[in-house]
């Protein structure tokens, strides 16, 4: 697998929806899920930064950065060969904290996103209005998650379940 810097440089400039090289996400190996989610996180993160630089709406920057945060968290779960089943920010952080030592302040800031963007909650579905500070915070969270993943190294073999 290439280094994170190489992946950052090669990340797609746009997100492709529909059929892709990852036709079946259900039967991905953990390594494939990690690589796909990391690639998607990097692409959404880059797009959110570009939207911010281009002066696009705050809500657009926030929403795209929020997708990147979700993808980074799913990539972390896949790195440790675990698959989250609920994608609220609180649930994703709970899963990541179960798998690794995760910075408490970072966890708290990510959980706070559920107050604005609770569309993955079965019990409390809602979508609030993001302010400029929320968009900037989401971009900062993306940077922090990207740095955290960059420091991980190769997927641990000790936790390896056979990739089917």
C-alpha positions in Angstrom: 0.0 0.0 0.0 1.4 3.4 -0.9 2.1 6.1 1.7 -0.6 8.5 2.9 1.2 11.4 1.1 1.0 9.5 -2.2 -2.6 8.7 -1.5 -3.3 12.4 -0.8 -1.6 13.5 -4.0 -3.5 10.9 -6.0 -6.9 11.3 -4.4 -9.7 11.8 -6.8 -10.7 15.4 -7.4 -14.4 14.4 -7.6 -16.4 11.7 -6.0 -17.8 9.1 -8.4 -21.3 7.8 -7.5 -22.7 4.5 -8.8 -20.7 1.8 -10.4 -17.0 1.9 -9.6 -14.0 -0.4 -9.1 -15.6 -1.2 -5.7 -18.7 -2.9 -7.0 -19.5 -4.9 -3.9 -19.0 -3.0 -0.7 -20.6 -5.8 1.3 -17.9 -8.3 0.4 -14.9 -6.0 0.7 -11.9 -7.1 2.7 -11.0 -5.0 5.7 -7.9 -3.7 3.8 -10.1 -2.8 0.8 -12.7 -1.1 3.1 -9.9 0.9 4.8 -8.3 2.0 1.4 -11.7 2.9 -0.1 -12.9 4.9 3.0 -9.5 6.6 3.3 -9.6 7.6 -0.4 -13.1 8.9 -0.1 -12.3 10.8 3.1 -9.3 12.5 1.5 -11.4 13.4 -1.6 -14.3 14.8 0.4 -11.8 16.6 2.7 -10.1 18.1 -0.3 -13.4 19.1 -1.9 -14.6 20.8 1.4 -11.3 22.8 1.5 -11.8 23.9 -2.1 -15.4 24.8 -1.5 -14.3 27.0 1.4 -11.5 28.6 -0.7 -14.0 29.3 -3.5 -16.4 31.0 -1.0 -19.2 28.4 -1.3 -22.1 28.3 1.1 -21.1 27.4 4.7 -23.6 24.6 4.8 -22.0 23.0 1.7 -18.5 23.2 3.3 -19.9 21.7 6.5 -21.8 18.9 4.9 -19.0 17.8 2.7 -16.4 18.0 5.5 -18.9 16.0 7.7 -18.9 13.2 5.1 -15.1 13.2 5.2 -15.2 12.9 9.0 -17.5 9.9 8.7 -15.3 8.3 6.1 -12.2 8.8 8.2 -13.9 7.2 11.2 -15.1 4.2 9.2 -11.5 3.9 7.8 -10.2 3.8 11.4 -12.6 1.0 12.2 -11.6 -0.9 9.1 -7.9 -0.4 10.0 -8.6 -2.4 13.1 -10.7 -4.9 11.1 -14.0 -3.8 12.6 -17.2 -2.7 10.8 -19.4 -0.1 12.5 -23.2 -0.7 12.1 -24.5 2.7 13.0 -23.0 5.9 11.5 -24.0 8.6 13.9 -20.9 10.5 15.0 -21.3 9.3 18.6 -21.6 5.7 17.6 -18.6 5.9 15.3 -16.5 7.5 18.0 -17.6 4.8 20.5 -16.4 2.2 18.0 -13.1 3.9 17.4 -12.5 4.4 21.1 -13.2 0.6 21.7 -10.4 -0.1 19.1 -7.7 2.3 20.0 -6.6 5.1 22.3 -8.4 8.1 20.9 -7.9 11.7 22.0 -10.7 12.6 24.4 -11.1 16.2 23.1 -11.2 15.0 19.5 -13.9 12.5 20.5 -15.9 15.2 22.3 -15.7 17.6 19.3 -16.8 14.9 16.9 -19.7 13.8 19.1 -20.9 17.4 19.1 -21.6 17.1 15.4 -24.6 15.0 16.2 -26.3 18.1 17.6 -26.2 19.7 14.1 -26.2 16.7 11.8 -28.1 13.8 13.3 -29.3 12.3 10.1 -27.9 8.8 11.0 -29.8 8.6 14.3 -32.8 6.3 14.3 -34.0 7.8 17.6 -33.4 11.5 17.0 -33.2 12.3 13.2 -32.6 16.0 12.6 -30.5 18.4 10.4 -29.7 21.7 12.0 -28.2 24.8 10.4 -24.4 25.0 10.3 -22.7 28.3 11.1 -19.4 29.4 9.7 -17.6 28.3 12.9 -19.1 24.8 12.5 -17.7 24.5 9.0 -14.3 25.6 10.1 -14.4 23.2 13.0 -15.4 20.4 10.7 -12.4 21.2 8.5 -10.2 21.2 11.5 -11.6 17.8 12.6 -10.8 16.5 9.1 -7.2 17.7 9.5 -6.9 16.1 13.0 -8.3 12.7 11.8 -6.0 12.7 8.7 -3.0 13.3 11.0 -4.1 10.6 13.3 -4.4 8.1 10.5 -1.1 9.2 9.0 0.6 8.1 12.2 -0.8 4.6 12.3 1.4 2.7 9.9 0.5 -0.5 8.2 -2.6 -2.4 9.2 -1.8 -4.6 12.3 -1.3 -8.2 11.5 -2.0 -9.3 15.1 -5.6 -8.3 14.7 -5.9 -9.8 11.3 -9.0 -11.8 10.5 -8.6 -13.6 7.2 -9.8 -11.4 4.3 -12.3 -13.4 2.4 
